[in-house]
Amino acid sequence: MQVSQVLESKLILKVGEMRLWRGGRSMCVNSRAHYAGGIGPLWASEGVELEFSLFGSNRYYRGYCRRVDPITKTVVMTITQGNTWGSLSQGTSVCISANRFSRCHLPDADLPSLVDAAQIKEAEINAKHAFIDLSLEELERGFKNEQAENMKKLIGSDNYQWFHSAFVEYNKLRIMAVEAGSWYIDHPSKAINKQRNKLIKLINSNPETSKNKG
């Protein structure tokens, strides 16, 4: 191999490649991120606070980078600015796969406007689901009020219990899906697959369905 080929190959970064930065470890999490000004690599550096966004999410996060792992190609972040619930909620530490990072950089003067824009977009999306969320809250209250016993008499105790369980498991899956964004459709996590299978199994155990099969 010629010297020019060796030098050129060194310029091609790979996810998981390590560098020293300000005396600490830094790992490439995206070798070709597309910014408005061009294409370049993204780095996650241990011991500093970073702004980042993830594929499938509609907002920016801020987090303290605790550890990078070039073997598993993951980054452990403690979220300092994030969601109010879920795995990316403020104050939680989460292990993020490098291939999920669409942005990752130090906070700068232009960042607040980017964060605000992302938060506005997130608020718009949440507003679209407001009616659904309110309806779900009403359903949950309906399972707990004094009419519960009357409903058991109307539809049967077995059907009532099945419907309540199905509602709870569906709501768990819905929250996990919202947290993951569109990413989960093509790359469902083990947790989402487990919850989905649990819900499907419960649906198939519907008392009325079982009677019809019999």
Buried (B, 14 or more C-beta within 10 A) or exposed (E): EEEEEEEEEEEEBEBBBEEEBEEEBBBBBBBEBEEEEEEEBBBBBBBBBBBBBBBBBBBBBBBBBEBBBBEEBBBBBBBEBBBEEBBBEBEBEBEBBBBBBBBBBEBEEEBEEBBEEBBEEBEEEEEEEEEEEEEBEEEEEEBEEEEEEEBBEEEEEEBBEBBBEBBEBBBBBBEBBBBBBEBBEEBBBEBBEEBBEEBEEBEEEBBEEEEEEE
